[in-house]
Amino acid sequence: MKKEDKFIKVEKDKQEQHKHIRNKVLVNLITFIRSLGTIAIIPVYAVHGALATALAAIGFFSTDFIDGFLARKLHVQSFFGSILDALSDKAFGIVCLLILSTLNPIFLIIIGLELGILFVNYSSVERGNNSQSSMAGKAKTVLLAASIVGSFFAYSAPTLKNLLSYINVSSFNTLLSLNPNLVSTILAIPAIAGSLYVTYDYQKKALMQDKKREETETLTLTEDELKMAELHLQKKKLLKEKEKIAEAKKELKSREEIVHDLFDTEFYLEHKDDGLKKLLYK
């Protein structure tokens, strides 16, 4: 390769790298906007009321779909983005539900279920499983967003009625005259059902991963260490000991390695199904 061609290639690679970093920062900033929404949504409701909160919630919830689409489109997925996205979703949703629970206690049920899902996923990750969102989880998120936004609109019915009357629109008067507690309860029911199913689905997924991991470890012990299938009780004891030894032998990555893998797209795509421990240990 000629010297000029080498120089051009190096410059092109640099430009691609800078572009990749810019795209990654852009996508993570969009996700971070949702994190800021967790703090901003309370004063928005306190100062401007339910209608402004509903409109703000639409904006913040939309970032969940935008950042995911851009991350895949621009090929900038990372563990950092995945963790930030999950935490932002959960925090923003729970804060909105807390506001609505002051108006209708039924939303406390959804908060409890959301915390239950968080506990199931955390426990699964602690055991070395992956807790990536399933299709059921994504559908539940859409139901939850619709329930939250719709309920805020229900509690802003008088303001909406005045605005629509001002522009001579009376088609929604019957709907806007309904009891907002009744409307929000109806909207909450699908979100409750979705959260219940997702809790069950994630728990089932975690147990399947536990079973698969145990079967793999059991097979290894049978072939390499025990050699005798009839030692079933001793096998369980040795499995526990093996897990303790394996944990003790794990070498923690350096800070530089963790930071690199936290933001590296290729590492994320290769190990996204391996659990977060892959991010911390060699």
The 8 nearest C-alpha neighbors of each residue, nearest first, counted from 0:
[[1, 4, 5, 2, 3, 6, 8, 7],
 [2, 0, 4, 3, 5, 6, 7, 8],
 [1, 3, 5, 4, 6, 0, 7, 8],
 [4, 2, 6, 1, 5, 7, 0, 8],
 [3, 5, 7, 1, 6, 2, 8, 0],
 [6, 4, 2, 8, 3, 7, 9, 1],
 [5, 7, 3, 9, 4, 8, 10, 2],
 [6, 8, 4, 10, 5, 9, 11, 3],
 [9, 7, 11, 5, 10, 6, 12, 4],
 [10, 8, 12, 6, 11, 7, 5, 13],
 [11, 9, 13, 7, 12, 8, 6, 14],
 [10, 12, 8, 14, 13, 9, 7, 15],
 [13, 11, 15, 9, 10, 14, 8, 16],
 [14, 12, 10, 16, 11, 15, 17, 9],
 [13, 15, 11, 17, 16, 12, 18, 10],
 [16, 14, 18, 12, 13, 17, 19, 11],
 [15, 17, 19, 13, 18, 14, 12, 20],
 [18, 16, 14, 20, 19, 15, 21, 13],
 [17, 19, 15, 21, 16, 20, 14, 22],
 [20, 18, 16, 22, 17, 21, 15, 23],
 [19, 21, 23, 17, 22, 18, 24, 16],
 [22, 20, 18, 24, 23, 19, 25, 17],
 [21, 23, 25, 19, 20, 24, 18, 26],
 [22, 24, 20, 26, 75, 25, 21, 19],
 [23, 25, 21, 27, 22, 26, 28, 20],
 [26, 24, 22, 28, 23, 27, 21, 29],
 [25, 27, 29, 23, 66, 28, 24, 22],
 [26, 28, 30, 24, 29, 25, 80, 31],
 [29, 27, 31, 25, 30, 26, 24, 32],
 [30, 28, 26, 32, 27, 31, 66, 62],
 [29, 31, 27, 28, 32, 33, 84, 66],
 [32, 30, 28, 34, 33, 29, 27, 35],
 [33, 31, 35, 29, 34, 30, 36, 28],
 [34, 32, 36, 31, 59, 35, 30, 87],
 [33, 35, 31, 87, 36, 32, 37, 91],
 [36, 34, 32, 37, 33, 38, 39, 31],
 [35, 37, 39, 33, 34, 38, 40, 32],
 [36, 38, 91, 35, 34, 39, 40, 90],
 [39, 37, 36, 35, 40, 41, 34, 42],
 [38, 40, 36, 41, 37, 42, 35, 43],
 [39, 41, 43, 36, 42, 38, 37, 44],
 [40, 42, 44, 43, 39, 45, 38, 98],
 [43, 41, 45, 44, 40, 46, 39, 38],
 [44, 42, 40, 41, 46, 47, 45, 52],
 [43, 45, 48, 41, 52, 42, 47, 46],
 [46, 44, 42, 43, 48, 47, 41, 49],
 [47, 45, 43, 44, 42, 48, 41, 51],
 [48, 46, 44, 43, 51, 45, 49, 52],
 [47, 49, 44, 50, 51, 45, 46, 52],
 [48, 50, 52, 155, 151, 51, 44, 53],
 [51, 49, 155, 53, 52, 48, 152, 54],
 [52, 50, 54, 53, 49, 47, 48, 55],
 [51, 53, 49, 55, 44, 50, 54, 56],
 [52, 54, 148, 56, 50, 151, 51, 55],
 [53, 55, 57, 51, 56, 52, 50, 58],
 [56, 54, 52, 58, 57, 53, 51, 59],
 [55, 57, 53, 59, 58, 54, 60, 52],
 [58, 56, 54, 60, 55, 59, 61, 53],
 [59, 57, 55, 61, 56, 60, 54, 62],
 [58, 60, 56, 33, 61, 62, 57, 55],
 [59, 61, 57, 62, 63, 58, 56, 144],
 [62, 60, 58, 63, 59, 64, 57, 65],
 [61, 63, 65, 60, 64, 59, 66, 29],
 [64, 62, 61, 60, 65, 66, 67, 30],
 [63, 65, 67, 62, 61, 66, 68, 60],
 [64, 66, 62, 68, 67, 63, 69, 61],
 [67, 65, 69, 26, 68, 64, 63, 62],
 [68, 66, 70, 64, 69, 65, 71, 63],
 [67, 69, 65, 71, 66, 70, 72, 64],
 [68, 70, 72, 66, 71, 67, 73, 65],
 [71, 69, 75, 67, 76, 73, 68, 72],
 [72, 70, 74, 69, 68, 73, 67, 76],
 [71, 73, 69, 74, 70, 68, 75, 67],
 [72, 74, 70, 71, 75, 69, 22, 19],
 [75, 73, 71, 72, 70, 76, 264, 69],
 [74, 76, 70, 23, 264, 73, 77, 71],
 [77, 75, 264, 70, 74, 80, 71, 267],
 [78, 76, 264, 262, 267, 80, 79, 263],
 [77, 79, 81, 261, 80, 267, 82, 262],
 [80, 78, 261, 82, 77, 81, 262, 83],
 [81, 79, 83, 77, 78, 82, 84, 27],
 [80, 82, 78, 84, 79, 83, 77, 85],
 [81, 83, 85, 79, 84, 80, 78, 86],
 [84, 82, 80, 86, 81, 85, 87, 79],
 [85, 83, 81, 87, 82, 86, 80, 30],
 [84, 86, 88, 82, 87, 83, 81, 89],
 [87, 85, 89, 83, 88, 84, 90, 82],
 [88, 86, 34, 84, 90, 89, 85, 91],
 [89, 87, 85, 86, 91, 90, 92, 84],
 [88, 90, 86, 92, 87, 91, 93, 85],
 [91, 89, 87, 93, 92, 88, 86, 94],
 [92, 90, 37, 94, 88, 93, 89, 87],
 [91, 93, 95, 89, 90, 94, 88, 96],
 [92, 94, 96, 90, 95, 91, 97, 89],
 [93, 95, 97, 91, 96, 92, 90, 37],
 [96, 94, 98, 92, 97, 93, 91, 99],
 [95, 97, 93, 99, 94, 98, 106, 100],
 [96, 98, 100, 94, 95, 99, 93, 101],
 [97, 99, 95, 96, 100, 101, 94, 102],
 [100, 98, 96, 102, 101, 97, 103, 95],
 [99, 101, 104, 103, 106, 97, 102, 98],
 [102, 100, 99, 98, 103, 104, 97, 106],
 [103, 101, 100, 99, 104, 98, 180, 154],
 [102, 104, 100, 105, 101, 99, 180, 106],
 [105, 103, 100, 106, 107, 101, 102, 108],
 [106, 104, 107, 103, 108, 100, 184, 187],
 [105, 107, 100, 109, 108, 104, 96, 110],
 [106, 108, 110, 105, 109, 104, 100, 111],
 [109, 107, 111, 106, 110, 105, 112, 191],
 [108, 110, 112, 106, 111, 107, 191, 113],
 [109, 111, 107, 113, 108, 112, 93, 114],
 [112, 110, 108, 114, 109, 113, 115, 107],
 [111, 113, 115, 109, 114, 110, 194, 116],
 [114, 112, 110, 116, 115, 111, 109, 117],
 [113, 115, 117, 111, 112, 116, 118, 110],
 [114, 116, 112, 118, 113, 117, 111, 119],
 [117, 115, 113, 119, 198, 118, 114, 120],
 [116, 118, 114, 120, 115, 119, 121, 113],
 [117, 119, 115, 121, 116, 120, 122, 114],
 [120, 118, 116, 122, 117, 121, 123, 115],
 [121, 119, 123, 117, 118, 122, 130, 124],
 [120, 122, 118, 124, 123, 119, 117, 125],
 [123, 121, 125, 119, 120, 124, 118, 126],
 [122, 124, 120, 126, 128, 125, 121, 205],
 [125, 123, 128, 127, 121, 126, 122, 129],
 [126, 124, 122, 123, 127, 121, 128, 276],
 [125, 127, 123, 124, 128, 122, 209, 121],
 [126, 128, 124, 125, 274, 276, 123, 129],
 [129, 127, 124, 274, 123, 126, 208, 130],
 [128, 130, 274, 272, 273, 124, 131, 127],
 [131, 129, 120, 132, 124, 128, 123, 274],
 [132, 130, 129, 133, 272, 271, 120, 274],
 [131, 133, 136, 130, 137, 134, 135, 201],
 [132, 134, 136, 135, 137, 131, 201, 130],
 [135, 133, 137, 136, 138, 132, 139, 197],
 [134, 136, 138, 133, 137, 139, 197, 200],
 [137, 135, 133, 139, 134, 138, 132, 197],
 [136, 138, 140, 134, 139, 135, 133, 141],
 [137, 139, 135, 141, 140, 136, 134, 142],
 [140, 138, 142, 136, 193, 137, 141, 143],
 [139, 141, 143, 137, 138, 142, 144, 136],
 [140, 142, 144, 138, 139, 143, 145, 137],
 [143, 141, 139, 145, 190, 140, 144, 146],
 [142, 144, 146, 140, 190, 141, 145, 139],
 [143, 145, 141, 147, 146, 142, 148, 140],
 [146, 144, 142, 148, 143, 147, 149, 141],
 [145, 147, 186, 143, 149, 144, 187, 148],
 [148, 146, 144, 150, 145, 149, 143, 151],
 [147, 149, 53, 151, 145, 150, 146, 144],
 [150, 148, 152, 146, 151, 147, 145, 153],
 [151, 149, 183, 153, 147, 152, 148, 146],
 [150, 152, 53, 49, 154, 148, 153, 149],
 [151, 153, 155, 149, 150, 154, 50, 53],
 [154, 152, 150, 179, 156, 151, 155, 149],
 [153, 155, 151, 152, 179, 156, 49, 150],
 [154, 156, 152, 50, 49, 153, 158, 157],
 [155, 157, 159, 175, 153, 154, 158, 160],
 [158, 156, 160, 159, 155, 161, 175, 154],
 [159, 157, 161, 160, 156, 155, 162, 50],
 [160, 158, 156, 162, 161, 157, 163, 155],
 [159, 161, 157, 163, 158, 162, 156, 164],
 [160, 162, 164, 158, 159, 163, 165, 157],
 [163, 161, 159, 165, 164, 160, 158, 166],
 [164, 162, 168, 160, 166, 165, 161, 159],
 [165, 163, 167, 161, 166, 168, 162, 160],
 [164, 166, 162, 163, 167, 161, 168, 160],
 [165, 167, 163, 164, 168, 162, 161, 169],
 [168, 166, 164, 165, 163, 169, 162, 170],
 [169, 167, 163, 164, 166, 170, 165, 171],
 [168, 170, 172, 171, 164, 167, 163, 160],
 [171, 169, 172, 168, 173, 174, 163, 167],
 [172, 170, 174, 169, 173, 175, 168, 160],
 [171, 173, 175, 169, 174, 170, 176, 160],
 [174, 172, 176, 175, 171, 177, 170, 169],
 [173, 175, 171, 176, 172, 177, 170, 156],
 [174, 176, 172, 156, 173, 177, 171, 160],
 [175, 177, 173, 174, 172, 178, 156, 157],
 [178, 176, 175, 174, 179, 173, 182, 181],
 [177, 179, 181, 180, 182, 176, 175, 153],
 [180, 178, 182, 153, 181, 154, 183, 177],
 [181, 179, 183, 178, 182, 184, 103, 102],
 [180, 182, 184, 178, 179, 183, 185, 177],
 [183, 181, 179, 185, 184, 180, 186, 178],
 [182, 184, 150, 186, 180, 185, 181, 187],
 [185, 183, 187, 181, 186, 182, 180, 188],
 [184, 186, 182, 183, 187, 188, 181, 189],
 [187, 185, 183, 146, 184, 188, 182, 189],
 [186, 188, 184, 190, 185, 146, 189, 183],
 [187, 189, 191, 190, 185, 186, 192, 184],
 [190, 188, 192, 191, 187, 193, 186, 142],
 [189, 191, 193, 143, 187, 142, 188, 192],
 [192, 190, 188, 194, 189, 193, 109, 195],
 [191, 193, 189, 195, 190, 194, 188, 196],
 [194, 192, 190, 139, 196, 191, 195, 189],
 [193, 195, 197, 191, 196, 192, 190, 198],
 [196, 194, 192, 198, 193, 197, 191, 199],
 [195, 197, 199, 193, 198, 194, 200, 192],
 [196, 198, 200, 194, 199, 195, 136, 201],
 [199, 197, 195, 116, 201, 196, 200, 194],
 [198, 200, 196, 202, 197, 201, 203, 195],
 [199, 201, 197, 203, 202, 198, 196, 204],
 [202, 200, 204, 198, 203, 199, 197, 205],
 [201, 203, 205, 199, 204, 200, 198, 206],
 [202, 204, 200, 206, 201, 205, 199, 207],
 [203, 205, 201, 207, 202, 206, 200, 208],
 [206, 204, 202, 208, 207, 203, 123, 201],
 [205, 207, 209, 203, 208, 204, 210, 202],
 [208, 206, 210, 204, 209, 205, 211, 203],
 [207, 209, 211, 205, 206, 210, 212, 204],
 [210, 208, 206, 212, 207, 211, 213, 205],
 [211, 209, 213, 207, 208, 212, 214, 206],
 [210, 212, 208, 214, 213, 209, 207, 215],
 [213, 211, 215, 209, 210, 214, 208, 216],
 [212, 214, 210, 216, 215, 211, 217, 209],
 [215, 213, 217, 211, 212, 216, 218, 210],
 [216, 214, 212, 218, 213, 217, 211, 219],
 [215, 217, 213, 219, 218, 214, 212, 220],
 [218, 216, 214, 220, 219, 215, 213, 221],
 [217, 219, 221, 215, 216, 220, 214, 222],
 [220, 218, 216, 222, 217, 221, 223, 215],
 [219, 221, 224, 217, 223, 218, 222, 225],
 [220, 222, 225, 226, 218, 219, 223, 224],
 [223, 221, 226, 219, 220, 224, 218, 225],
 [222, 224, 220, 219, 221, 225, 226, 218],
 [225, 223, 220, 226, 221, 222, 219, 227],
 [224, 226, 221, 227, 220, 223, 222, 234],
 [227, 225, 221, 222, 224, 223, 228, 220],
 [226, 228, 225, 229, 230, 221, 222, 231],
 [227, 229, 230, 221, 231, 226, 225, 234],
 [228, 230, 231, 227, 232, 234, 226, 233],
 [231, 229, 233, 228, 232, 234, 227, 225],
 [230, 232, 234, 229, 233, 228, 235, 227],
 [233, 231, 234, 235, 230, 236, 229, 237],
 [234, 232, 236, 235, 230, 231, 237, 238],
 [233, 235, 231, 237, 232, 236, 230, 238],
 [236, 234, 238, 237, 233, 232, 239, 231],
 [235, 237, 233, 239, 238, 234, 240, 232],
 [238, 236, 240, 234, 239, 235, 241, 233],
 [237, 239, 241, 235, 236, 240, 234, 242],
 [240, 238, 242, 236, 237, 241, 243, 235],
 [241, 239, 237, 243, 238, 242, 244, 236],
 [240, 242, 238, 244, 239, 243, 237, 245],
 [243, 241, 245, 239, 240, 244, 246, 238],
 [242, 244, 240, 246, 241, 245, 247, 239],
 [245, 243, 247, 241, 246, 242, 248, 240],
 [246, 244, 242, 248, 247, 243, 241, 249],
 [245, 247, 243, 249, 244, 248, 242, 241],
 [246, 248, 244, 245, 249, 243, 250, 242],
 [249, 247, 245, 246, 244, 250, 243, 251],
 [250, 248, 246, 247, 245, 280, 251, 281],
 [249, 251, 280, 281, 248, 252, 247, 279],
 [250, 252, 280, 279, 281, 249, 253, 254],
 [253, 251, 280, 281, 279, 256, 257, 250],
 [252, 254, 256, 255, 257, 251, 279, 258],
 [253, 255, 257, 256, 258, 252, 259, 251],
 [254, 256, 258, 253, 257, 259, 252, 260],
 [257, 255, 259, 253, 254, 258, 252, 260],
 [256, 258, 254, 260, 259, 255, 261, 252],
 [259, 257, 261, 255, 256, 260, 254, 262],
 [258, 260, 256, 257, 261, 262, 263, 255],
 [261, 259, 263, 257, 262, 258, 266, 256],
 [260, 262, 258, 78, 79, 259, 257, 263],
 [261, 263, 77, 260, 259, 79, 78, 264],
 [264, 262, 260, 266, 77, 265, 259, 261],
 [265, 263, 77, 76, 267, 266, 75, 268],
 [264, 266, 268, 267, 263, 269, 77, 76],
 [267, 265, 269, 264, 263, 268, 260, 270],
 [266, 268, 264, 77, 271, 270, 265, 269],
 [267, 269, 265, 266, 271, 270, 264, 76],
 [270, 268, 266, 267, 271, 265, 272, 273],
 [269, 271, 273, 267, 272, 268, 266, 277],
 [272, 270, 267, 268, 273, 269, 274, 78],
 [273, 271, 270, 129, 274, 131, 269, 128],
 [274, 272, 270, 271, 129, 277, 128, 275],
 [273, 275, 129, 128, 276, 127, 272, 277],
 [274, 276, 278, 277, 124, 273, 279, 129],
 [277, 275, 279, 278, 274, 280, 127, 273],
 [278, 276, 275, 279, 280, 274, 273, 281],
 [277, 279, 276, 275, 280, 257, 260, 261],
 [278, 280, 276, 277, 252, 251, 257, 281],
 [281, 279, 251, 252, 277, 250, 276, 278],
 [280, 250, 252, 251, 249, 279, 277, 278]]
